[in-house]
Amino acid sequence: MGAEAWGHSVADLLKELAKKHDVPDELVEVALELDKAYIPTRYPNAHPSGSPRSRYTKAEARRLIEYAERIVKFCSDLLSKI
């Protein structure tokens, strides 16, 4: 049995998944954007001034949610084929 993929990086998890399944490059690219938002959105002192709430727009939030939904759908569809 091989090592399990784990961690908070969605891009890294998809890259590991790509060793056994076809993962679109575009999905890894959007995962990289999600990864960049992971830490600074959770910690009030992640930015030099202002809270994370004041640093992200509704458009960014909607885009990142859409990216996450695409990744979840991809993984869900993949699991349904296994």
C-alpha positions, 0 to 999 in steps of 0.5 A, spaced: 500 500 500 502 506 498 503 513 502 496 517 503 496 524 500 494 529 506 495 536 507 492 542 506 494 544 499 489 542 494 494 543 488 498 538 492 493 533 493 490 533 486 498 532 483 498 526 487 491 524 485 494 525 478 499 519 479 493 515 478 488 518 474 487 524 469 487 530 472 486 536 468 491 541 468 486 547 469 484 544 475 491 544 478 491 551 476 485 553 480 487 549 486 493 553 486 489 560 487 485 556 493 491 554 496 494 562 496 487 564 500 487 558 505 492 561 511 491 569 510 483 568 510 483 564 517 488 569 521 486 576 523 493 578 523 495 575 516 495 582 513 499 588 515 493 592 516 486 590 516 482 583 517 482 578 512 474 580 511 476 587 509 482 584 504 477 580 499 472 582 495 465 578 494 467 577 486 473 573 489 469 569 494 464 567 489 470 565 484 474 561 489 467 558 491 466 556 484 473 553 483 472 549 490 465 546 487 469 544 480 474 540 484 469 537 489 465 535 483 471 532 479 473 528 485 465 526 486 465 524 479 471 520 479 469 516 485 463 514 482 467 511 477 471 507 481 
